[in-house]
């Protein structure tokens, strides 16, 4: 640092100002990269994702993250989702009505008990009338665009 001070004294005032600005910019860039991205970008919240179709799950996860959400999951089973819910609380959730280990009724009940709004994203519209746990949920029928699903999540955030 002593060499920098001696070097600055040797430079003209205009060049010293530029040199100082460059050092300030370098410090800002260094600080930016030392801060985790999650602290730089404001999150839209934590979304629990329950989907057992791998390609759909990975696509949804990517789209949600690009839209500023943090994603828990994707969970391909109700058992895994319920275990995670034992220690965590999402802001919102997206769930299919049936996963690899059966209907998501217990997950829906756990979410309702904990006050977590959720979107049902399913191709099984008949489950709306079959499972009481899904009747008050926002439904988005598969296939749907990501924008439709994101609008549904935004609606849950406004209503919450």
ZAMARGU-4260 file (C-alpha; in steps of 0.2 Angstrom, whole numbers, plus 5000, padded with zeros to 4 digits):
<rodrens>
0) 5000/5000/5000 | 5015/5012/5003 | 5020/5010/4985 | 5003/5015/4979 | 5003/5031/4990
5) 5021/5035/4983 | 5015/5031/4965 | 4999/5042/4967 | 5010/5057/4974 | 5020/5056/4958
10) 5005/5057/4946 | 4996/5073/4941 | 4980/5077/4951 | 4969/5072/4935 | 4978/5055/4933
15) 4977/5053/4952 | 4958/5055/4952 | 4957/5042/4937 | 4968/5030/4946 | 4957/5032/4962
20) 4941/5029/4952 | 4949/5013/4945 | 4954/5007/4962 | 4936/5011/4968 | 4929/5001/4954
25) 4940/4986/4957 | 4935/4986/4975 | 4917/4987/4970 | 4918/4972/4958 | 4928/4962/4971
30) 4914/4965/4984 | 4901/4961/4972 | 4908/4944/4968 | 4911/4940/4987 | 4892/4943/4991
35) 4882/4928/4987 | 4870/4930/4972 | 4855/4926/4984 | 4859/4942/4993 | 4861/4953/4978
40) 4845/4947/4970 | 4829/4949/4980 | 4820/4933/4980 | 4801/4931/4976 | 4800/4918/4990
45) 4803/4900/4992 | 4793/4888/4982 | 4791/4870/4986 | 4789/4860/4970 | 4781/4843/4969
50) 4783/4835/4952 | 4787/4817/4948 | 4790/4819/4929 | 4809/4823/4928 | 4809/4834/4913
55) 4794/4844/4919 | 4802/4846/4936 | 4818/4852/4930 | 4810/4864/4917 | 4799/4871/4931
60) 4814/4873/4943 | 4824/4882/4930 | 4810/4894/4925 | 4805/4897/4944 | 4824/4901/4948
65) 4825/4913/4932 | 4809/4922/4938 | 4818/4925/4955 | 4811/4911/4966 | 4821/4900/4977
70) 4815/4882/4974 | 4814/4868/4987 | 4814/4851/4977 | 4808/4846/4965 | 4800/4832/4976
75) 4795/4816/4966 | 4786/4808/4981 | 4774/4814/4994 | 4785/4805/5007 | 4800/4816/5003
80) 4790/4832/5003 | 4782/4828/5020 | 4799/4825/5027 | 4805/4841/5021 | 4790/4850/5028
85) 4794/4843/5045 | 4809/4856/5046 | 4805/4869/5034 | 4791/4881/5028 | 4789/4887/5010
90) 4781/4903/5005 | 4771/4895/4991 | 4770/4878/4983 | 4766/4869/4967 | 4760/4852/4967
95) 4754/4838/4956 | 4739/4829/4962 | 4748/4812/4961 | 4766/4808/4963 | 4776/4792/4962
100) 4770/4786/4979 | 4752/4791/4977 | 4740/4806/4979 | 4746/4822/4987 | 4732/4824/4999
105) 4743/4823/5015 | 4755/4836/5008 | 4740/4847/5003 | 4733/4846/5021 | 4750/4850/5028
110) 4751/4865/5018 | 4734/4871/5022 | 4737/4868/5041 | 4753/4878/5040 | 4745/4892/5030
115) 4755/4889/5014 | 4745/4894/4998 | 4748/4882/4983 | 4745/4879/4965 | 4739/4862/4959
120) 4748/4859/4942 | 4740/4843/4936 | 4734/4835/4920 | 4721/4826/4931 | 4707/4839/4932
125) 4695/4825/4938 | 4705/4825/4954 | 4697/4843/4958 | 4681/4834/4962 | 4689/4818/4970
130) 4700/4826/4983 | 4693/4838/4995 | 4710/4844/4999 | 4712/4852/4982 | 4695/4861/4980
135) 4701/4878/4987 | 4718/4878/4978 | 4722/4887/4962 | 4722/4875/4948 | 4733/4876/4932
140) 4730/4862/4920 | 4744/4853/4911 | 4750/4857/4899 | 4752/4876/4902 | 4764/4889/4899
145) 4777/4894/4912 | 4769/4912/4911 | 4752/4905/4916 | 4760/4896/4931 | 4770/4911/4936
150) 4754/4922/4935 | 4746/4909/4946 | 4760/4910/4959 | 4759/4929/4958 | 4741/4929/4962
155) 4744/4918/4977 | 4757/4931/4984 | 4744/4945/4982 | 4731/4935/4990 | 4742/4930/5005
</rodrens>
